[in-house]
Amino acid sequence: MLLESILSASQLPWALLGFSGLLAVALTLAWWRQWRRGRGLGRRLRDAKSALDEMRQRDTLTGLPMRGDFERVLAEWVAKADAEGVGVAVLHLGLDNFRPVNDGYGHRVGDALLCEVAARLTALAGDPLALCRVGGDEFAMVLVGHDSDAARARAQAVAAELGRPFHCEALDLRLSISVGFALYPDHGGRPRLVPHAALAMRSVKLAGGDGVAAYDPTMATDLRGQAELLQDLRRAIERAELRLVYQPKIDATSMQVTAVEALLRWQHPQRGMVSPAVFVPLAERHGLIDALGRWVLTEACRQAADWRTQGLRMRVAVNLSGQQLRHEDFVPWLERELRQHSIPPGRFTVEITESVAMEDTEATREAFERLRRAGLHVSIDDFGTGHSSLASLRQLPAAELKIDRAFVTDLPSDSNAMAIARAIVQMAQSLGLRVVAEGVETEGQRDALVALGCHELQGYLFARPMSAQALSMWVDNDTSAAAVAFRASLFDATVPAALD
């Protein structure tokens, strides 16, 4: 059509144009079309490059700005703070125990949860560029015009907001969050703000998570100490620095020893006795808990077999972590250990905290099904601190509940503690479960628990944790401050298994 327009406009007869003229017109037309196509392609390429550059500055999952954009905005606000004489705070936020969500429910639920977290943080940040996803389950937020008190209050508000239930993929999920913050100029120049806030956040996680902390220069030293302790813990097993102590459990009716709980201790060559409250969380965070847990179980089985040859057929209880429980080969491995030491599964107790037992994940359900098939004696530890119900307990292969020491401490003077303990005992009785109370330290606590109907008691009133040798001597001598006697076995009262 363009060719016809040109011919018409020039009013040249077709016959007079000639071959060379037609060729020139055709080449001109081809060039023009190519130029237009190239111009359109160039525009599309520029648009695509612009979109790609924008995507590179955004987290592909949550849509939040990436670290580069965040640092640019932080630099601008620090310059503004210098000009106006106001403070700047950087919050570094880490989700606590996010990995079990990914492992238990799958990455689809985990990704949806991260998107929901990002949406709430965006609403709290106000400016969309004041927030970024640092990586994994960690985020950073910048606040202008905040001093230490204001930054802490804001951090606590963020933690409270993220503590509300999340609704993801038809699931109700709860999280806790660790928050660290650093202030400009108090805690360093702009390049150090994010690293220092991250250091403060990690100090919260080391303390158990679910809290807020301001940066402190000593935190770097603490982290070095934690790193050194971790290296020592990796070598503790091969260096024979670990040992077990055993705390007796007492029958509430006869006041006789019926079982013991194995408790892990670490005798460090330079640091002395290291508390489990220090090194067990460290092992859980850094993937050592499975090795430690298997050492504990092997040693407990060996000791139970050794006591058996002495005629002391006591039930031995061992604590399991959620990480151990989720390993597919854990229960078969434990069954092999029990067979090797000739211990019937029903006479060996595994204690699992209520929070782990109530995890509604596929991995946890499968683990409990394996425990059920193996016939192991299962105790739900720290009971009363979670959100258990009759319906959920009925699905577990538990043989007993262990009342958390927090409810025992205030007995018998606190009516609320009495009401909770009574409710737990009644719940257990309705399900045919035994009840063990830990942390018994006074005669008043003992009498109240016996009156409520507890089956077994454990605590300093009867005996402190002791070595296997000390326990054997204690049993042989039958002398103790609490005049507790020893009874060879009460297995018939706990699990209907015939003694050999």
Secondary structure, DSSP 8 states (H G I E B T S, - for coil): -HHHHHHHHHT--HHHHHHHHHHHHHHHHHHHHHHHHHHHHHHHHHHHHHHHHHHHTB-TTT--B-HHHHHHHHHHHHHHHHHHT--EEEEEEEETT-HHHHHHH-HHHHHHHHHHHHHHHHHHHSSGGGEEEEETTEEEEEEES--HHHHHHHHHHHHHHHHS-EEETTEEE---EEEEEEEETTT--HHHHHHHHHHHHHHHHHTTSSEEEE--THHHHHHHHHHHHHHHHHHHTTTT-EEEEEEEEEETTT-EEEEEEEEEEEEETTTEEE-HHHHHHHHHHTT-HHHHHHHHHHHHHHHHHHHHHTT---EEEEEE-HHHHH-TTHHHHHHHHHHHTT--GGGEEEEEEHHHHT---HHHHHHHHHHHHHT-EEEEEEETSS---HHHHHTS-EEEEEE-HHHHHTTTT-HHHHHHHHHHHHHHHHTT-EEEE----SHHHHHHHHHHT-SEE-STTT---B-HHHHHHHHHHT--TT--EE-S--HHHHS-----
